[in-house]
Amino acid sequence: MSRRALRRLRGEQRGQEPLGPGALQFVLCDDDDAEEEGPKRGPGVRLPGGTGKEGVQVNNRFELINIEDLEDDAVVNGERSDCALAYTVASGNKARAQRGGPETKRDGDVIKGVSPEQANVSGKLRKKKKKQRNKKNTTAETLENGLEDIDRILERIEDGRGLSHPGPPPPSSKKHTLHVEHRHLNPDTELKRYFGARAVLGEQRPRQRQRVYPKCTWLTTPKSTWPRYSKPGLSMRLLESKKGLSFFAFEHSEDYQQAQHKFLVAVESMEPNNIVVLLQTSPYHVDSLLQLSDACRFQDDQEMARDLTERALYSMECAFHPLFSLTSGTCRLDYRRPENRSFYLALYKQMSFLEKRGCPRTALEYCKLILSLEPDEDPLCMLLLIDHLALRARNYEYLIRLFQEWEVHRNLSQLPNFAFSVSLAYFLLSQQTDLPQEELSSMREKASTLIQQALIMFPGVLMPLLEYCSVRPDATVSGHRFFGPDAEISQPPALSQLVSLYLGRSHFLWKEPATMSWLEENVREVLQAVDAGDPAVEACEGRRKVLYQRAPRNIHRHVILSEIKEAVAALPPEVTTQSVMGFDPLPPPDTIYSYVRPERLSPVSHGNTVALFFRSLLPNYTMEGERPEEGVARGLNRNQGLNRLMLAVRDMMANFHFNDMEVPREENPEGEGDWD
């Protein structure tokens, strides 16, 4: 690469570092050539455009490219080359010719009366001038090649930043499937692309005198309205490293464990104000922030809910291990550890807020991040969501690549969402106009093949999909036994749950007229195959009965977090009848506990009938002079607690007025009708 290209990549400007005097002096070592040049010429030869000084200060360094090329051939074994000599002599003659005067005339007179030897020297000079012109042309060609190299480098930089072109990327530029890009974790990057930097950052630029320099984080940006950060006792340690993977785990200090116990008591009290009181003493307790975020979201305070979730993410990111990487895809967090689950849930809630905010590209990066933490188990079942986000972000190439790489060991085609989304991705790619016609036709053919396979494997998807899209199907389709009501009724409950989840989330992606016409064509092809007795139809029917007997626990957990009504209604009774906590939905049965919550001592736990009765009347009642967390930390004497409870009930009964049956004593001095 040329020096000019290197300067451009370094960001240097023209003329920033002027060369000092004498930096461009060429000393002629050949005495014969020096005599031909004339006795008045000094040892330093001036270059074109120079002043009267020996050294020249050049403001534009790129004018010296030809000179730099000459410097490469300037000295060979201590002697100057002929090309350099010719250039200096010719430039000196040209400078004298421009100045004019008597010296020019004398030089002309001398040239007229030249000897044969001098004529041979002048002929050699002319040949050397021609060689110099040829060298200038080659230098220009070199510069053009350098500019082409710069363009190639810039294209590589753009590709590395995510500005990919349509079509599959070349093999050399492929990264890990779960590789996360830092710049796409910031929603402002996506919003700037939509609305411009001025509209996004117009009100966010801090004043120069009030700048705060917080810790650099990737997931969130600290806000000035947040409490001052102090370590809450949350940390991360490296468990082990094997086979290129690093296994980490969050840890709670003793103070953080006490705050966690208080949080559990506050959750059991069913009173959000108790969590607010806890956050006043522990402003960066993660579970409290997430639980209060849910409470704000239920009250339609989306801004406060998102702010609390971001604060929880900031607290956990500040506790990262130095070796923990968000982007490599090789760091693992075991979901069986309760300390790690908070990070999963915080990422999922932030991803949901980003999707609702209109940032599907950023939400896709968060989805890949969650999936990379434990891709084999996939505790939150992000494979049911990643296809939807990829289609919304119009990142069709990534969805196709994920399907091709994971189909062998994960059987993604057996999930209804992947079966329909991948075929839709191929079709949408075939609608782009900046690809070759042959590639477009092959993608269209591939899309038709995949959608036909999806319709044969999941026939119960078609009619609900058309109903969601407000499309009335043809009589031949609605009346056919393969796509009729029996197809939806006969499918297993686990499959019905997956179909409801996919249609409730992604049905609007099929509403385009071009997409609907393409779907109609393939539905007719499937009906012809069914009527012809295609053996694939019977094979898929047998597979449906075997594969979808019972949904695993991570799918139920994903349905609960998604809050899609159609999918939640399809949950089995064993899930709906048990209590589900928002801070830890459906914990794994093989949970790994690092510390145990102390047993809570209360009158209710000892089976006292009277206490149980009043507790049912007053679920938020606490003993006089006692806070809920104090009862957990110390415990109360059974008789003392019962006595206090009876005194409180007596005071409560004394304040009751039984309508007209009570007569005040002041109005009945004789005591008639007195209850005493």
Contacts in CASP RR format, 6 or more apart in sequence:
PFRMAT RR
TARGET T0000
AUTHOR 0000-0000-0000
METHOD contacts of the structure
MODEL  1
MSRRALRRLRGEQRGQEPLGPGALQFVLCDDDDAEEEGPKRGPGVRLPGG
TGKEGVQVNNRFELINIEDLEDDAVVNGERSDCALAYTVASGNKARAQRG
GPETKRDGDVIKGVSPEQANVSGKLRKKKKKQRNKKNTTAETLENGLEDI
DRILERIEDGRGLSHPGPPPPSSKKHTLHVEHRHLNPDTELKRYFGARAV
LGEQRPRQRQRVYPKCTWLTTPKSTWPRYSKPGLSMRLLESKKGLSFFAF
EHSEDYQQAQHKFLVAVESMEPNNIVVLLQTSPYHVDSLLQLSDACRFQD
DQEMARDLTERALYSMECAFHPLFSLTSGTCRLDYRRPENRSFYLALYKQ
MSFLEKRGCPRTALEYCKLILSLEPDEDPLCMLLLIDHLALRARNYEYLI
RLFQEWEVHRNLSQLPNFAFSVSLAYFLLSQQTDLPQEELSSMREKASTL
IQQALIMFPGVLMPLLEYCSVRPDATVSGHRFFGPDAEISQPPALSQLVS
LYLGRSHFLWKEPATMSWLEENVREVLQAVDAGDPAVEACEGRRKVLYQR
APRNIHRHVILSEIKEAVAALPPEVTTQSVMGFDPLPPPDTIYSYVRPER
LSPVSHGNTVALFFRSLLPNYTMEGERPEEGVARGLNRNQGLNRLMLAVR
DMMANFHFNDMEVPREENPEGEGDWD
1 146 0 8 1.000
1 149 0 8 1.000
1 150 0 8 1.000
2 65 0 8 1.000
2 142 0 8 1.000
2 143 0 8 1.000
2 145 0 8 1.000
2 146 0 8 1.000
3 65 0 8 1.000
3 68 0 8 1.000
4 62 0 8 1.000
4 65 0 8 1.000
4 143 0 8 1.000
4 146 0 8 1.000
5 146 0 8 1.000
5 147 0 8 1.000
5 149 0 8 1.000
5 150 0 8 1.000
7 61 0 8 1.000
8 150 0 8 1.000
9 150 0 8 1.000
9 153 0 8 1.000
14 59 0 8 1.000
14 60 0 8 1.000
14 61 0 8 1.000
14 62 0 8 1.000
15 59 0 8 1.000
15 60 0 8 1.000
15 61 0 8 1.000
17 61 0 8 1.000
18 57 0 8 1.000
18 58 0 8 1.000
18 59 0 8 1.000
19 56 0 8 1.000
19 57 0 8 1.000
19 58 0 8 1.000
19 61 0 8 1.000
20 55 0 8 1.000
20 57 0 8 1.000
21 53 0 8 1.000
21 54 0 8 1.000
21 55 0 8 1.000
21 56 0 8 1.000
21 57 0 8 1.000
22 54 0 8 1.000
22 55 0 8 1.000
22 56 0 8 1.000
23 55 0 8 1.000
24 47 0 8 1.000
24 55 0 8 1.000
24 56 0 8 1.000
24 58 0 8 1.000
24 64 0 8 1.000
24 67 0 8 1.000
25 43 0 8 1.000
25 44 0 8 1.000
25 45 0 8 1.000
25 54 0 8 1.000
25 55 0 8 1.000
26 44 0 8 1.000
26 45 0 8 1.000
26 74 0 8 1.000
26 80 0 8 1.000
26 84 0 8 1.000
26 88 0 8 1.000
27 43 0 8 1.000
27 44 0 8 1.000
28 34 0 8 1.000
28 37 0 8 1.000
28 43 0 8 1.000
28 45 0 8 1.000
28 80 0 8 1.000
28 85 0 8 1.000
28 88 0 8 1.000
29 78 0 8 1.000
29 79 0 8 1.000
29 80 0 8 1.000
30 79 0 8 1.000
30 80 0 8 1.000
30 85 0 8 1.000
33 85 0 8 1.000
33 89 0 8 1.000
34 41 0 8 1.000
36 89 0 8 1.000
36 118 0 8 1.000
36 121 0 8 1.000
37 89 0 8 1.000
37 92 0 8 1.000
40 103 0 8 1.000
41 92 0 8 1.000
44 54 0 8 1.000
44 55 0 8 1.000
45 88 0 8 1.000
45 91 0 8 1.000
45 92 0 8 1.000
46 52 0 8 1.000
46 53 0 8 1.000
46 54 0 8 1.000
46 55 0 8 1.000
46 56 0 8 1.000
46 91 0 8 1.000
46 92 0 8 1.000
46 95 0 8 1.000
47 56 0 8 1.000
47 67 0 8 1.000
47 91 0 8 1.000
48 91 0 8 1.000
48 94 0 8 1.000
48 95 0 8 1.000
49 56 0 8 1.000
49 95 0 8 1.000
50 56 0 8 1.000
50 95 0 8 1.000
58 64 0 8 1.000
65 139 0 8 1.000
65 143 0 8 1.000
66 135 0 8 1.000
66 136 0 8 1.000
66 139 0 8 1.000
69 135 0 8 1.000
69 139 0 8 1.000
70 83 0 8 1.000
70 84 0 8 1.000
70 87 0 8 1.000
73 81 0 8 1.000
73 83 0 8 1.000
73 84 0 8 1.000
74 80 0 8 1.000
74 81 0 8 1.000
74 84 0 8 1.000
82 128 0 8 1.000
83 128 0 8 1.000
83 131 0 8 1.000
83 132 0 8 1.000
83 135 0 8 1.000
85 128 0 8 1.000
86 124 0 8 1.000
86 125 0 8 1.000
86 128 0 8 1.000
86 129 0 8 1.000
86 131 0 8 1.000
86 132 0 8 1.000
87 128 0 8 1.000
87 132 0 8 1.000
89 125 0 8 1.000
90 125 0 8 1.000
90 128 0 8 1.000
90 129 0 8 1.000
90 132 0 8 1.000
93 107 0 8 1.000
96 103 0 8 1.000
96 104 0 8 1.000
96 107 0 8 1.000
97 104 0 8 1.000
111 122 0 8 1.000
114 122 0 8 1.000
156 173 0 8 1.000
159 165 0 8 1.000
159 169 0 8 1.000
159 173 0 8 1.000
160 173 0 8 1.000
161 181 0 8 1.000
161 183 0 8 1.000
162 181 0 8 1.000
162 184 0 8 1.000
164 397 0 8 1.000
166 397 0 8 1.000
166 429 0 8 1.000
166 432 0 8 1.000
166 434 0 8 1.000
166 435 0 8 1.000
167 397 0 8 1.000
167 429 0 8 1.000
167 435 0 8 1.000
167 439 0 8 1.000
168 397 0 8 1.000
168 400 0 8 1.000
168 401 0 8 1.000
169 397 0 8 1.000
174 401 0 8 1.000
176 328 0 8 1.000
176 329 0 8 1.000
177 401 0 8 1.000
177 402 0 8 1.000
177 405 0 8 1.000
177 406 0 8 1.000
178 329 0 8 1.000
178 368 0 8 1.000
178 371 0 8 1.000
178 372 0 8 1.000
178 375 0 8 1.000
179 327 0 8 1.000
179 328 0 8 1.000
179 329 0 8 1.000
179 368 0 8 1.000
180 326 0 8 1.000
180 327 0 8 1.000
180 329 0 8 1.000
180 365 0 8 1.000
180 368 0 8 1.000
180 369 0 8 1.000
180 372 0 8 1.000
181 327 0 8 1.000
181 365 0 8 1.000
182 218 0 8 1.000
182 326 0 8 1.000
182 327 0 8 1.000
183 189 0 8 1.000
184 190 0 8 1.000
184 361 0 8 1.000
184 362 0 8 1.000
184 364 0 8 1.000
184 365 0 8 1.000
185 218 0 8 1.000
185 219 0 8 1.000
185 326 0 8 1.000
185 362 0 8 1.000
185 365 0 8 1.000
185 366 0 8 1.000
185 369 0 8 1.000
186 218 0 8 1.000
186 221 0 8 1.000
186 362 0 8 1.000
187 354 0 8 1.000
187 357 0 8 1.000
187 359 0 8 1.000
187 362 0 8 1.000
188 200 0 8 1.000
188 201 0 8 1.000
189 362 0 8 1.000
190 359 0 8 1.000
190 361 0 8 1.000
190 362 0 8 1.000
191 200 0 8 1.000
191 359 0 8 1.000
192 200 0 8 1.000
192 201 0 8 1.000
206 212 0 8 1.000
206 224 0 8 1.000
212 224 0 8 1.000
214 222 0 8 1.000
214 229 0 8 1.000
215 222 0 8 1.000
215 229 0 8 1.000
215 318 0 8 1.000
217 314 0 8 1.000
217 317 0 8 1.000
217 318 0 8 1.000
218 317 0 8 1.000
218 326 0 8 1.000
219 313 0 8 1.000
219 314 0 8 1.000
219 317 0 8 1.000
219 326 0 8 1.000
219 347 0 8 1.000
219 350 0 8 1.000
220 310 0 8 1.000
220 311 0 8 1.000
220 313 0 8 1.000
220 314 0 8 1.000
220 317 0 8 1.000
222 229 0 8 1.000
222 314 0 8 1.000
223 307 0 8 1.000
223 310 0 8 1.000
225 307 0 8 1.000
226 283 0 8 1.000
226 311 0 8 1.000
226 314 0 8 1.000
227 283 0 8 1.000
227 284 0 8 1.000
229 284 0 8 1.000
229 314 0 8 1.000
229 315 0 8 1.000
229 318 0 8 1.000
230 284 0 8 1.000
231 318 0 8 1.000
231 319 0 8 1.000
232 255 0 8 1.000
232 256 0 8 1.000
232 259 0 8 1.000
232 282 0 8 1.000
232 284 0 8 1.000
232 285 0 8 1.000
232 315 0 8 1.000
233 252 0 8 1.000
233 253 0 8 1.000
233 255 0 8 1.000
233 256 0 8 1.000
233 319 0 8 1.000
234 250 0 8 1.000
234 251 0 8 1.000
234 252 0 8 1.000
234 253 0 8 1.000
234 256 0 8 1.000
234 284 0 8 1.000
234 286 0 8 1.000
234 315 0 8 1.000
234 316 0 8 1.000
234 319 0 8 1.000
235 250 0 8 1.000
235 251 0 8 1.000
235 253 0 8 1.000
235 319 0 8 1.000
236 248 0 8 1.000
236 249 0 8 1.000
236 250 0 8 1.000
236 251 0 8 1.000
236 319 0 8 1.000
236 320 0 8 1.000
236 321 0 8 1.000
236 324 0 8 1.000
237 248 0 8 1.000
237 249 0 8 1.000
237 251 0 8 1.000
237 321 0 8 1.000
238 246 0 8 1.000
238 247 0 8 1.000
238 248 0 8 1.000
238 321 0 8 1.000
238 323 0 8 1.000
239 247 0 8 1.000
239 248 0 8 1.000
239 249 0 8 1.000
240 246 0 8 1.000
240 247 0 8 1.000
241 247 0 8 1.000
244 330 0 8 1.000
245 330 0 8 1.000
245 331 0 8 1.000
245 332 0 8 1.000
246 323 0 8 1.000
246 324 0 8 1.000
246 330 0 8 1.000
246 331 0 8 1.000
246 332 0 8 1.000
247 332 0 8 1.000
247 333 0 8 1.000
247 334 0 8 1.000
248 321 0 8 1.000
248 324 0 8 1.000
248 331 0 8 1.000
248 332 0 8 1.000
248 333 0 8 1.000
249 333 0 8 1.000
249 334 0 8 1.000
249 337 0 8 1.000
249 339 0 8 1.000
249 340 0 8 1.000
250 316 0 8 1.000
250 319 0 8 1.000
250 333 0 8 1.000
250 337 0 8 1.000
250 339 0 8 1.000
250 340 0 8 1.000
250 342 0 8 1.000
250 343 0 8 1.000
251 339 0 8 1.000
251 594 0 8 1.000
252 260 0 8 1.000
252 339 0 8 1.000
252 594 0 8 1.000
252 595 0 8 1.000
256 285 0 8 1.000
257 595 0 8 1.000
258 633 0 8 1.000
259 278 0 8 1.000
259 281 0 8 1.000
259 282 0 8 1.000
259 285 0 8 1.000
259 288 0 8 1.000
260 285 0 8 1.000
260 287 0 8 1.000
260 597 0 8 1.000
261 597 0 8 1.000
261 598 0 8 1.000
261 629 0 8 1.000
261 632 0 8 1.000
261 633 0 8 1.000
262 278 0 8 1.000
262 629 0 8 1.000
262 632 0 8 1.000
263 275 0 8 1.000
263 278 0 8 1.000
263 285 0 8 1.000
263 287 0 8 1.000
263 288 0 8 1.000
263 291 0 8 1.000
264 597 0 8 1.000
265 274 0 8 1.000
265 600 0 8 1.000
265 628 0 8 1.000
265 629 0 8 1.000
265 632 0 8 1.000
266 274 0 8 1.000
266 275 0 8 1.000
266 277 0 8 1.000
266 278 0 8 1.000
266 288 0 8 1.000
266 628 0 8 1.000
266 629 0 8 1.000
267 275 0 8 1.000
267 291 0 8 1.000
267 581 0 8 1.000
267 583 0 8 1.000
269 619 0 8 1.000
269 620 0 8 1.000
269 628 0 8 1.000
270 619 0 8 1.000
270 620 0 8 1.000
271 620 0 8 1.000
272 292 0 8 1.000
272 295 0 8 1.000
274 628 0 8 1.000
275 288 0 8 1.000
275 291 0 8 1.000
275 292 0 8 1.000
275 295 0 8 1.000
276 292 0 8 1.000
278 285 0 8 1.000
278 288 0 8 1.000
279 285 0 8 1.000
279 288 0 8 1.000
279 289 0 8 1.000
279 292 0 8 1.000
282 288 0 8 1.000
283 311 0 8 1.000
284 311 0 8 1.000
284 312 0 8 1.000
284 314 0 8 1.000
284 315 0 8 1.000
285 315 0 8 1.000
286 312 0 8 1.000
286 315 0 8 1.000
286 316 0 8 1.000
286 342 0 8 1.000
286 346 0 8 1.000
287 342 0 8 1.000
287 583 0 8 1.000
289 308 0 8 1.000
289 309 0 8 1.000
289 311 0 8 1.000
289 312 0 8 1.000
289 315 0 8 1.000
290 308 0 8 1.000
290 309 0 8 1.000
290 312 0 8 1.000
290 342 0 8 1.000
290 345 0 8 1.000
290 346 0 8 1.000
290 349 0 8 1.000
290 582 0 8 1.000
290 583 0 8 1.000
291 582 0 8 1.000
291 583 0 8 1.000
292 308 0 8 1.000
293 304 0 8 1.000
293 305 0 8 1.000
293 306 0 8 1.000
293 308 0 8 1.000
293 309 0 8 1.000
293 312 0 8 1.000
293 349 0 8 1.000
294 305 0 8 1.000
294 582 0 8 1.000
296 302 0 8 1.000
296 304 0 8 1.000
296 305 0 8 1.000
296 308 0 8 1.000
297 305 0 8 1.000
302 353 0 8 1.000
302 356 0 8 1.000
305 353 0 8 1.000
306 350 0 8 1.000
306 353 0 8 1.000
309 346 0 8 1.000
309 349 0 8 1.000
309 350 0 8 1.000
309 353 0 8 1.000
310 350 0 8 1.000
312 342 0 8 1.000
312 346 0 8 1.000
313 346 0 8 1.000
313 347 0 8 1.000
313 350 0 8 1.000
316 342 0 8 1.000
316 343 0 8 1.000
316 346 0 8 1.000
324 331 0 8 1.000
325 331 0 8 1.000
326 369 0 8 1.000
329 372 0 8 1.000
331 372 0 8 1.000
331 373 0 8 1.000
332 373 0 8 1.000
332 374 0 8 1.000
333 340 0 8 1.000
333 343 0 8 1.000
333 344 0 8 1.000
333 373 0 8 1.000
333 374 0 8 1.000
334 340 0 8 1.000
334 374 0 8 1.000
334 592 0 8 1.000
335 341 0 8 1.000
335 344 0 8 1.000
335 374 0 8 1.000
335 377 0 8 1.000
335 379 0 8 1.000
335 588 0 8 1.000
336 588 0 8 1.000
336 590 0 8 1.000
336 591 0 8 1.000
336 592 0 8 1.000
337 591 0 8 1.000
337 592 0 8 1.000
337 594 0 8 1.000
338 584 0 8 1.000
338 587 0 8 1.000
338 591 0 8 1.000
338 593 0 8 1.000
338 594 0 8 1.000
339 594 0 8 1.000
341 584 0 8 1.000
341 587 0 8 1.000
342 583 0 8 1.000
343 373 0 8 1.000
344 370 0 8 1.000
344 373 0 8 1.000
344 379 0 8 1.000
344 380 0 8 1.000
345 561 0 8 1.000
345 583 0 8 1.000
345 584 0 8 1.000
347 366 0 8 1.000
347 369 0 8 1.000
347 370 0 8 1.000
348 370 0 8 1.000
348 380 0 8 1.000
348 561 0 8 1.000
350 366 0 8 1.000
351 363 0 8 1.000
351 366 0 8 1.000
351 367 0 8 1.000
351 370 0 8 1.000
352 363 0 8 1.000
354 360 0 8 1.000
354 362 0 8 1.000
354 363 0 8 1.000
354 366 0 8 1.000
355 363 0 8 1.000
355 389 0 8 1.000
355 392 0 8 1.000
360 389 0 8 1.000
360 392 0 8 1.000
360 393 0 8 1.000
361 393 0 8 1.000
361 395 0 8 1.000
363 389 0 8 1.000
363 392 0 8 1.000
363 393 0 8 1.000
364 386 0 8 1.000
364 389 0 8 1.000
364 390 0 8 1.000
364 392 0 8 1.000
364 393 0 8 1.000
364 395 0 8 1.000
364 398 0 8 1.000
367 382 0 8 1.000
367 385 0 8 1.000
367 386 0 8 1.000
367 389 0 8 1.000
368 386 0 8 1.000
370 380 0 8 1.000
370 382 0 8 1.000
371 378 0 8 1.000
371 382 0 8 1.000
371 383 0 8 1.000
371 386 0 8 1.000
377 554 0 8 1.000
378 554 0 8 1.000
379 554 0 8 1.000
379 557 0 8 1.000
379 588 0 8 1.000
380 554 0 8 1.000
380 557 0 8 1.000
380 558 0 8 1.000
380 561 0 8 1.000
381 554 0 8 1.000
381 555 0 8 1.000
381 557 0 8 1.000
381 558 0 8 1.000
382 558 0 8 1.000
383 410 0 8 1.000
383 412 0 8 1.000
383 415 0 8 1.000
383 418 0 8 1.000
384 415 0 8 1.000
384 417 0 8 1.000
384 498 0 8 1.000
384 501 0 8 1.000
384 502 0 8 1.000
384 555 0 8 1.000
384 558 0 8 1.000
385 505 0 8 1.000
385 558 0 8 1.000
385 562 0 8 1.000
386 399 0 8 1.000
386 402 0 8 1.000
387 399 0 8 1.000
387 417 0 8 1.000
387 418 0 8 1.000
387 421 0 8 1.000
387 422 0 8 1.000
387 506 0 8 1.000
388 417 0 8 1.000
388 421 0 8 1.000
388 505 0 8 1.000
388 506 0 8 1.000
388 509 0 8 1.000
390 396 0 8 1.000
390 398 0 8 1.000
390 399 0 8 1.000
390 402 0 8 1.000
390 421 0 8 1.000
390 425 0 8 1.000
391 399 0 8 1.000
391 421 0 8 1.000
391 424 0 8 1.000
391 425 0 8 1.000
391 428 0 8 1.000
391 506 0 8 1.000
391 509 0 8 1.000
392 509 0 8 1.000
394 428 0 8 1.000
396 425 0 8 1.000
396 426 0 8 1.000
396 428 0 8 1.000
396 429 0 8 1.000
397 429 0 8 1.000
399 421 0 8 1.000
399 422 0 8 1.000
399 425 0 8 1.000
400 422 0 8 1.000
400 425 0 8 1.000
400 426 0 8 1.000
400 429 0 8 1.000
402 412 0 8 1.000
403 412 0 8 1.000
403 413 0 8 1.000
403 418 0 8 1.000
403 422 0 8 1.000
406 412 0 8 1.000
407 413 0 8 1.000
412 418 0 8 1.000
412 422 0 8 1.000
413 419 0 8 1.000
413 422 0 8 1.000
413 453 0 8 1.000
413 457 0 8 1.000
414 457 0 8 1.000
414 543 0 8 1.000
414 547 0 8 1.000
415 498 0 8 1.000
416 454 0 8 1.000
416 458 0 8 1.000
416 461 0 8 1.000
416 495 0 8 1.000
416 498 0 8 1.000
416 499 0 8 1.000
416 502 0 8 1.000
417 498 0 8 1.000
417 501 0 8 1.000
417 502 0 8 1.000
417 506 0 8 1.000
419 450 0 8 1.000
419 453 0 8 1.000
419 454 0 8 1.000
419 457 0 8 1.000
419 458 0 8 1.000
420 451 0 8 1.000
420 454 0 8 1.000
420 458 0 8 1.000
420 461 0 8 1.000
420 502 0 8 1.000
420 506 0 8 1.000
421 506 0 8 1.000
422 450 0 8 1.000
423 447 0 8 1.000
423 448 0 8 1.000
423 450 0 8 1.000
423 451 0 8 1.000
423 454 0 8 1.000
424 447 0 8 1.000
424 451 0 8 1.000
424 509 0 8 1.000
424 510 0 8 1.000
424 515 0 8 1.000
426 443 0 8 1.000
426 444 0 8 1.000
426 446 0 8 1.000
426 447 0 8 1.000
426 450 0 8 1.000
427 443 0 8 1.000
427 444 0 8 1.000
427 447 0 8 1.000
427 451 0 8 1.000
427 515 0 8 1.000
427 518 0 8 1.000
429 435 0 8 1.000
429 443 0 8 1.000
430 440 0 8 1.000
430 441 0 8 1.000
430 443 0 8 1.000
430 444 0 8 1.000
430 447 0 8 1.000
431 514 0 8 1.000
432 440 0 8 1.000
435 443 0 8 1.000
447 518 0 8 1.000
448 518 0 8 1.000
448 521 0 8 1.000
448 522 0 8 1.000
448 525 0 8 1.000
451 518 0 8 1.000
451 519 0 8 1.000
451 522 0 8 1.000
452 522 0 8 1.000
452 525 0 8 1.000
452 526 0 8 1.000
452 529 0 8 1.000
453 536 0 8 1.000
454 461 0 8 1.000
455 461 0 8 1.000
455 462 0 8 1.000
455 522 0 8 1.000
455 523 0 8 1.000
455 526 0 8 1.000
456 526 0 8 1.000
456 529 0 8 1.000
456 530 0 8 1.000
456 534 0 8 1.000
456 536 0 8 1.000
456 537 0 8 1.000
456 540 0 8 1.000
457 540 0 8 1.000
457 543 0 8 1.000
457 544 0 8 1.000
458 491 0 8 1.000
458 495 0 8 1.000
458 499 0 8 1.000
458 544 0 8 1.000
459 482 0 8 1.000
459 483 0 8 1.000
459 487 0 8 1.000
460 483 0 8 1.000
460 487 0 8 1.000
460 488 0 8 1.000
460 491 0 8 1.000
460 499 0 8 1.000
461 499 0 8 1.000
461 502 0 8 1.000
461 503 0 8 1.000
462 473 0 8 1.000
462 477 0 8 1.000
462 483 0 8 1.000
462 487 0 8 1.000
462 523 0 8 1.000
463 473 0 8 1.000
463 478 0 8 1.000
463 483 0 8 1.000
463 484 0 8 1.000
463 485 0 8 1.000
463 487 0 8 1.000
463 488 0 8 1.000
464 488 0 8 1.000
464 499 0 8 1.000
464 503 0 8 1.000
465 503 0 8 1.000
465 507 0 8 1.000
465 510 0 8 1.000
466 472 0 8 1.000
466 473 0 8 1.000
468 503 0 8 1.000
468 504 0 8 1.000
468 507 0 8 1.000
468 508 0 8 1.000
469 507 0 8 1.000
469 508 0 8 1.000
469 510 0 8 1.000
469 511 0 8 1.000
469 516 0 8 1.000
471 516 0 8 1.000
473 483 0 8 1.000
474 520 0 8 1.000
476 527 0 8 1.000
477 483 0 8 1.000
477 523 0 8 1.000
477 527 0 8 1.000
478 484 0 8 1.000
480 527 0 8 1.000
480 530 0 8 1.000
482 526 0 8 1.000
482 527 0 8 1.000
482 530 0 8 1.000
482 537 0 8 1.000
483 523 0 8 1.000
483 527 0 8 1.000
488 496 0 8 1.000
491 499 0 8 1.000
491 544 0 8 1.000
491 548 0 8 1.000
492 544 0 8 1.000
492 545 0 8 1.000
492 548 0 8 1.000
492 549 0 8 1.000
493 570 0 8 1.000
493 572 0 8 1.000
494 548 0 8 1.000
494 549 0 8 1.000
494 550 0 8 1.000
494 551 0 8 1.000
494 555 0 8 1.000
495 544 0 8 1.000
495 548 0 8 1.000
496 570 0 8 1.000
497 551 0 8 1.000
497 555 0 8 1.000
497 559 0 8 1.000
497 567 0 8 1.000
497 570 0 8 1.000
497 571 0 8 1.000
498 548 0 8 1.000
498 551 0 8 1.000
498 555 0 8 1.000
500 564 0 8 1.000
500 566 0 8 1.000
500 567 0 8 1.000
500 569 0 8 1.000
500 570 0 8 1.000
501 558 0 8 1.000
501 559 0 8 1.000
501 562 0 8 1.000
501 564 0 8 1.000
501 566 0 8 1.000
501 567 0 8 1.000
503 566 0 8 1.000
504 564 0 8 1.000
504 566 0 8 1.000
504 567 0 8 1.000
505 562 0 8 1.000
505 564 0 8 1.000
509 515 0 8 1.000
510 516 0 8 1.000
510 519 0 8 1.000
529 536 0 8 1.000
529 537 0 8 1.000
530 537 0 8 1.000
551 572 0 8 1.000
553 586 0 8 1.000
553 588 0 8 1.000
556 571 0 8 1.000
556 572 0 8 1.000
556 575 0 8 1.000
556 586 0 8 1.000
557 585 0 8 1.000
557 586 0 8 1.000
559 567 0 8 1.000
559 568 0 8 1.000
559 570 0 8 1.000
559 571 0 8 1.000
560 568 0 8 1.000
560 571 0 8 1.000
560 575 0 8 1.000
560 580 0 8 1.000
560 585 0 8 1.000
560 586 0 8 1.000
561 585 0 8 1.000
575 586 0 8 1.000
580 586 0 8 1.000
598 632 0 8 1.000
598 633 0 8 1.000
600 631 0 8 1.000
600 632 0 8 1.000
601 631 0 8 1.000
601 632 0 8 1.000
601 635 0 8 1.000
601 636 0 8 1.000
602 631 0 8 1.000
602 635 0 8 1.000
602 636 0 8 1.000
603 611 0 8 1.000
603 615 0 8 1.000
603 638 0 8 1.000
603 641 0 8 1.000
603 642 0 8 1.000
603 645 0 8 1.000
604 611 0 8 1.000
604 612 0 8 1.000
604 615 0 8 1.000
606 638 0 8 1.000
608 638 0 8 1.000
608 642 0 8 1.000
610 642 0 8 1.000
610 645 0 8 1.000
610 646 0 8 1.000
611 642 0 8 1.000
611 645 0 8 1.000
614 621 0 8 1.000
614 645 0 8 1.000
614 649 0 8 1.000
615 621 0 8 1.000
621 648 0 8 1.000
622 628 0 8 1.000
623 636 0 8 1.000
623 641 0 8 1.000
623 644 0 8 1.000
623 645 0 8 1.000
623 648 0 8 1.000
624 644 0 8 1.000
624 647 0 8 1.000
624 648 0 8 1.000
626 636 0 8 1.000
662 675 0 8 1.000
663 673 0 8 1.000
663 674 0 8 1.000
665 671 0 8 1.000
665 674 0 8 1.000
668 674 0 8 1.000
END
